[in-house]
C-alpha cells in the first residue's frame, strides 16, 4: 500500500492474519505525523524502536520471536534489523493477541518502506 499526500488511513478490520509472518503487508511512505492505523484491537502503546538484530527470510518467525521477546500485550514497536535478508528494512510489529512476545499468525507484521517521521510514531497513530 502506498499513501498519497496528506493524511492516510490504513484499516485492518478483522484479524492479525491479514498481515502477519512472511505474509506481511508493505506500506510505502507512512508519515507518523499525519497517517493513522485503524485496527480491530484497542489502544496501542508504542515502544522505543529496536535498532539492530537479525531478521532472515528463512528463519523469519523465530528471528522475530527473539527480537520481540520483551514486547508486551497491546504494544507495538519498530524493528530495524542490521543482519540478515531484512537488514536495513523497518518492520512494525503490533502485539494484538494479548500474549507477550511475538506469535506468528496472531500478531501483526508490517514492512514500512520509506517511512517519514518515524521517531514520531506513538499511540496517536493507532485507532480502533
Secondary structure, DSSP 8 states (H G I E B T S, - for coil): -B--SS--EEE--S-GGGS-GGG-EEEES-BTTT-EEE-SSS--EE---EES-B--GGGHHHHHHHHTTT--TTEEEEEE-SBSTTTT--EEEE--SSSSS--TTTSEEEEEES-BSGGG--GGGEE-
